[in-house]
């Protein structure tokens, strides 16, 4: 286990040196992979895929950001924010367009990991 000092500097440096993600970042990494699978390959289980949709399917206005975003209704409670489909959509929309547009899953994972570890 990586033990953090009071300031957290040693722990962050060790994560960066070992090129591993923190547990919370692994959660976001997997949310983003689900978003990629829906957006580019549509290979999600039916029950999940039917609850997701692209923004361009929901609006008549087409902008560059909407072309790469997923639609979701603003949750009315904290519990609804934690629903996987809401979390996938919200995190996918947070990602930079450069990462979202990667069609290759390996390229996507590589850029996503760099994005997540650059804050260490």
C-alpha positions in Angstrom: 0.0 0.0 0.0 1.1 3.5 -0.7 1.2 5.5 2.5 0.8 9.3 2.2 2.6 11.8 4.4 0.6 14.6 6.0 1.1 16.8 2.9 0.5 13.9 0.5 3.6 14.8 -1.6 5.4 11.5 -1.1 2.3 9.4 -2.0 1.6 11.4 -5.1 5.2 11.2 -6.3 5.2 7.4 -5.7 2.0 7.0 -7.7 3.5 9.0 -10.5 6.8 7.1 -10.4 5.1 3.7 -10.5 2.6 5.0 -13.1 -0.4 3.7 -11.3 -3.8 5.3 -10.7 -5.2 6.0 -7.3 -8.4 4.1 -6.4 -10.7 7.1 -7.0 -9.0 7.6 -10.4 -9.5 4.0 -11.3 -13.2 4.6 -10.8 -13.2 7.5 -13.2 -11.0 5.6 -15.6 -13.6 2.8 -15.8 -16.4 5.3 -16.2 -14.6 6.8 -19.1 -14.1 3.4 -20.7 -17.8 2.8 -20.5 -18.4 6.1 -22.1 -16.0 5.3 -24.9 -17.6 1.9 -25.5 -21.0 3.5 -25.8 -19.9 6.5 -27.9 -17.6 4.7 -30.4 -18.5 1.0 -30.4 -21.9 0.7 -28.7 -20.8 -2.5 -27.0 -22.4 -1.9 -23.6 -25.1 -4.2 -22.2 -28.5 -3.3 -23.5 -29.9 -2.2 -20.1 -27.1 0.3 -19.7 -26.9 1.5 -23.3 -30.7 2.2 -23.4 -30.2 4.7 -20.6 -27.5 6.7 -22.4 -27.7 8.9 -25.5 -25.6 11.3 -27.4 -26.4 15.0 -27.1 -26.8 15.3 -30.9 -29.7 12.9 -30.5 -31.5 15.1 -28.0 -31.1 18.6 -29.5 -31.5 20.3 -32.8 -28.6 22.6 -32.2 -25.3 21.1 -33.2 -22.1 22.5 -31.8 -18.6 21.0 -31.6 -18.9 20.1 -27.9 -22.3 18.5 -28.3 -20.9 16.2 -31.0 -18.7 14.5 -28.4 -21.0 14.8 -25.3 -23.5 12.4 -23.7 -26.9 13.6 -22.6 -28.1 13.3 -19.1 -30.7 15.1 -17.0 -29.4 17.0 -14.0 -30.0 14.8 -11.0 -32.5 15.9 -8.4 -30.7 14.2 -5.5 -27.3 13.0 -4.4 -28.4 9.4 -4.8 -29.3 10.0 -8.5 -25.9 11.6 -9.1 -24.3 8.2 -8.2 -26.3 6.2 -10.8 -23.8 4.7 -13.2 -25.5 6.1 -16.3 -25.4 9.6 -14.8 -21.8 9.3 -13.6 -20.7 7.9 -17.0 -22.3 10.8 -18.9 -21.1 13.5 -16.5 -17.5 12.3 -16.5 -17.5 11.7 -20.2 -18.6 15.3 -20.8 -15.8 16.5 -18.4 -13.1 14.9 -20.5 -11.2 17.0 -23.1 -12.4 16.5 -26.7 -9.0 15.2 -27.8 -9.4 12.2 -25.5 -13.1 11.6 -26.3 -12.4 11.5 -30.1 -9.9 8.6 -29.9 -11.5 5.8 -31.7 -8.9 3.2 -30.8 -9.5 1.9 -27.3 -5.7 1.5 -26.6 -5.0 5.1 -27.7 -8.0 6.3 -25.6 -6.8 4.4 -22.5 -3.2 5.8 -22.9 -4.4 9.4 -23.2 -6.9 9.0 -20.4 -4.3 7.6 -18.0 -1.9 10.5 -18.9 -4.8 12.9 -18.2 -5.5 11.3 -14.8 -1.9 11.1 -13.7 -0.8 14.6 -14.7 -2.3 16.0 -11.5 0.0 13.8 -9.3 
